[in-house]
């Protein structure tokens, strides 16, 4: 940074909840988001759940003067929903789609169809290399009985590994997004500890907004109130995390969240509150290194806890694989029995016996349908087992490395 060893970086992060044809007052909210970003003039804008590319194009056209550089990440069936607007030149981009992302037959949730991912943008600002990442993890639909916890932990682990292996050439690492985890959850502790990220809410010198930095609050008209009954103040599931590498230091000077409705309007921007951070980046005289930020004994406990939960998910996936495999075998046997019955019926026709075409056809189609469905589910759960086994093995190796360090 020539002439000035410091840089103040203003970051805006928002889960937009912008689904075409389904979201309430979507076009109006997208317009409000564009107006606010145009007025505030942030340096980096990280958005999630912008699943309509037309909405992204509208925002890009509106914000082109303030944010000349932008990128939209395409993934899955309906899209990752991730996009980045930047005041700094974007040099390169990369999208990583998580290996596990829920179940395709859970149509009411839809996470599998989104192709949940992390998007990396390599930006250059004032001689500082900034690779901000916008991401979203699998949603938590039931905290008491969270069937998706192993998948979300696999995503958190892959995200942590992605950060560690793509940040070595950077000066400052930024991660913003809807992580769908509470601050004390094992996945967040894993993200903070393994790649050494710092939480902007915990580090901020000044804070303004919802209590405890909550981003999903009961008084938002778009939230499902019943889901927040155990949390009267709301929950914090949207984060801005960061760390400095090489010869830089980063400090969060100020962090804000939106509170309630947009200025002059009767609706908020989204069902999530936006998170806005001002980061003070300073060049140091000596290299600071890129070591893991959490004390190793504590980090070992976190990795052990995460590995245990992944193991629970692995055993559940193995049971589902066995059940679907058994169902496929039974359907195949039924189909073979129908084939044998058909041969017998054809032989009976020669003797003048009637052939029950309707009942035979219905049972045969039922057997074929069950066979195809069970085979598809068996293949899916086989892949799920392999992904969980691979993650558990990676965690075992990481844990052994932590324990063997002097």
Secondary structure, DSSP 8 states (H G I E B T S, - for coil): -TT-SEEEEEEEEEEEEE-TTTSTTHHHHHHHHHHHHHHH--SEEEEEEE--HHHHHHHHHHHTTT--EEEEE--TTT---EEEEESSEEEEEEEEE-S----TT-TTT-HHHHT-EEEEEEEEETTEEEEEEEEE----S-STT-TTHHHHHHHHHHHHHHHHHH-TT-SEEEEEEE--S-TTSHHHHHHHHHS--EEHHHH-SEEESSGGG-SB-TT-TTS-GGGGTT-TT-B--EEEEEEE-TTEEEEEEEEEE--SS-TTSSS-SSSS--EEEEEEEEE-SS-------S-HHHHHHHHHHHHHHHHHHHHHHHHHHHHHHHHHHHHHHHHHHHHHHHHHHHHHHHTT----HHHHHHHHHHHHHHHHHHHHHHHHHHHHHHHHHHHHHHHHHHHHHHHH--
